[in-house]
Amino acid sequence: QVQLVESGGGLVQAGGSLRLSCAASGRTFSSYTMAWFRQGPGKEREFVAAKNWSGGWTLYADSVKGRFTISRDNAKNTVYLQMNNLKPEDTGVYYCAADRKVFVSRGRSEYDYWGQGTQVTVSS
């Protein structure tokens, strides 16, 4: 099992940047595919980005491609989401997710482990 704790959320103006972190417990972090999802007000939780265990494969939602970067540091058991050129529509609660079985996937149901989320608010 793995426990996930997100941090780094906050309030930022449109065009600004934030870096989210997700710290994972457990000695097998390096074998997990890691992903970020978000849930805006009144919306379904949606996929943002994912990176496989080795870091060699990455997947992004079209809405964030070119603005967001997912990275991982297996030595620190941490995955990051660098968010640049933020837009008001990026507002929401951002969740970290992990799974050992999935390669990389946009599917919410593919991930077994979830953090509690961190709030990101982008003002116009």
Salt bridges, closest charged atoms under 4 A:
GLU44 OE1 - ARG108 NH1 3.68
GLU46 OE2 - ARG38 NE 2.65
ASP62 OD1 - LYS65 NZ 3.17
ASP90 OD1 - ARG38 NH1 2.85
ASP90 OD2 - ARG67 NH1 2.75
ASP99 OD1 - LYS101 NZ 3.29
ASP112 OD2 - LYS101 NZ 2.71
